[in-house]
Amino acid sequence: MKRLNTGLMGVFLCLTTASASAAPQRQQPRPEIFTDLLQCRSIAQDAERLACFDRQVGAIDAAAQRDEVVVLDKSELNKTRKTLFGFSFPKLPFLGGGEEDDSGEAKVDGVDQIEAVITSVRSLGYGKWQIGLEDGAVWATTEAISARDPKVGQKIELKRAAMGSFMGKVEGGRAVRMKRVS
């Protein structure tokens, strides 16, 4: 019986590995204006290829000036992810959404926690606080902070928690549940 179980387990592992490797990687479709530029590379004649590149680069530049196309490098994308940390959005592949981990939670590239400096503090009563951060984000505690009151200038660490919630820890204190207000 033990031999049968190990044999079935081996077949199961082979099948799951094969199906995982055979699953196509979903890639964000490229905009037409970008694919037109890439097609210029296939032109054999130098003069025609250069004219194609000039025409397509001009089209991309015009679209960028009309705010129809935005080009972000990796550092700008990470900065954008940090400023949007805590908000719920639809699954946007260019912001790291669209994929799920084993638990069904959306995978987010890069930003699972942030550290910031508190720039404003307002009591909401019953030990709850509204906390403003240096990047303009405003967070509120959803449970009371029982130890010390947060103060302007202190550091706060915000982490992604279970079920789409967030935990915040003001330096020297314990972590409490928080939500992004604005």
WOPE-V269327 format. One record per backbone hydrogen bond with DSSP energy under -1.0 kcal/mol. CO is the residue of the C=O (numbers start at 1). NH is the residue of the N-H. Records with the same first field share a line. If there is no record, write none. Layout:
CO: NH, NH
//
This chain:
1: 5
2: 6
3: 7
4: 8
5: 9
6: 10
7: 11
8: 12
9: 13
10: 14
11: 15
12: 16
13: 17
14: 18
15: 19
16: 20
17: 21
18: 22
31: 35
32: 36
33: 37
34: 38
35: 39
37: 40
38: 41
39: 42
40: 43
45: 49
46: 50
47: 51
48: 52
49: 53
50: 54
51: 55
52: 56
53: 57
54: 58
55: 59
56: 60
57: 61
58: 62
59: 63
60: 64
61: 65
62: 66
63: 68
64: 67
73: 77
74: 78
75: 79
76: 80
77: 81
78: 82
79: 83
80: 84
84: 87
92: 95, 97
93: 96
99: 107
101: 104
105: 101
109: 111
112: 160
114: 158
116: 156
117: 134
118: 153
120: 132
122: 130
125: 128
127: 145
128: 124
129: 141
130: 122
131: 139
132: 119, 120
133: 136
137: 133
138: 181, 182
139: 131
140: 179
151: 154
154: 118
155: 171
156: 116
157: 169
158: 114
159: 167
162: 165
165: 161
166: 178
167: 159
168: 176
169: 157
170: 173
176: 168
177: 142
179: 140
//
